[in-house]
């Protein structure tokens, strides 16, 4: 009874938890593959996850996922609503730690380091694995302070000019510098939605992370702002490893090199983006990308 | 015209009239409230303003060393204990030589406030050359004279001034030997049995120290409790139980907190009675629930996305709270604190229980000096029989309101400043 209550509380804030409670009615006719189809692993992984199970209380949100994320690649995680892709993404920098009832099992490696090693400091992890959220969430501070927050927090810049440099280069990388250079002292919340999201990207790359996780970064934006963000992801892809969760298959096709298709907590198929969208191997993947559900 | 349109038209009339009715109710309620405020303020101001001035009587004081009983002016003891009232009595006898008989004389001497002698003493102590000279002095009048002088001529019959003394006062008035001056002592003295000497300053400082203790304890403790409960505490039966209890505490009658303070702080811990420290502790207990509840509400209203952003940037929970949640929640917390402090400032009942109702003349110098507070002073004066205390009560209420308004204005300004940082 108490667990169910907690579960309900979480479900309101976490889409993945909401999913986990829903009965599995979707396309029961098509069986899940025994193991992930395609190429979930790669030769030179930045991050490698094995046997990942995630539970919200008693219900399981992710079932035995194996996946590698290659160096400097953009990998798109797609799937119908509540398939566990966001939950999976949030495991990669331990953002799920903040949810009391969330239990994560399996091994998560960031290069040689075990992410869930109790000795590993979560602060250090999040400096290495940055995150951009679904809704633009700049701090209610100035644009400058928004970008400078991370470097300051981690002591990356000791002098004012170093900080200035980091802020400028981050804003440049995020393609926002020209738009905001004259008003760095104005509130970040006063920018347009697309600008805010680019500010959030600038904020997360200001600490020079190795991996950037993006949780549906464009779902709250209009097409023009979306196009700008996608361009930005393209530009960043050479320097950072990016994992992006998206609802838009076109977006996945445009920005990613590899695509992973999740279905009800299972990783069905991982392949080169081209392959997934032109010749999906599994029937569920095909059903999803042809729009039979989702 | 279709059937639907017709139906809608019919219902429109009822809808409009109900809207009008609702608006009329609203306006009536607001007007009633305003009227009540206006009546209250006019009543208090009309009664209270006369207490801000008081009557003085002009007399010819002859500084006679013999009458004073001083043979060695260099001895401070002699200056201190000298009989200054004798000078005043002599001056009164001189002004009204026709008054004879013991009873009449006594009535005559009572024209001047019993505290007037202290003024003469201070003057002499400051200037010994006065001895032997004659001087015109303005001396504080007794409260009965004060009320009589301040009253309109047709109202004077009803005043308490003895029948025999009326012609004397009228004579003084006629000769320009009475004057109404600014009542400075009201803002510099403590309580007194004599209304003309009673002041509100002891109560103001008492209130100030009490509020200081309350604010210094209740705000940090309340905010810390709210932050812990909202951001760090696990959600389980125990924290639910704590939450229910905090809500219950907010509804406990304040006199219970007074009893608690009496039992714990005074009897158990042995703190002194009647002091602002204990008053502040008791009021802290009383205001804590209010502050915790409002602080929790304002912490809750900080969007979770800000928390995620901070955590995602690698901030620890503590940093998240300190850098983002608290600054955003601060205006709301301050509002709660203002409400709590305003409540505490006006609180009388719990302070009665810990002895702050004592008759205290001295101005307290710190939170460990016996003192009273403004609402208790108002209660004490409202309870006093002398007619002059009516005006004093209203004047003290005005001071209390001014205190409250100043405090709230400060807090609102502070809040505005914090809010401007978006």
Interface residues (C-beta under 8 A of the other chain):
Chain A: X6 X9 X13 X93 X95 X98 X100 X122 X123 X124 X125 X126 X127 X130 X131 X133 X135 X137 X138 X139 X140 X141 X149 X150 X153 X154 X187 X189 X200 X203 X204 X207
Chain B: X234 X235 X303 X304 X305 X306 X307 X308 X309 X310 X311 X312 X313 X314 X315 X316 X319 X323 X324 X328 X422
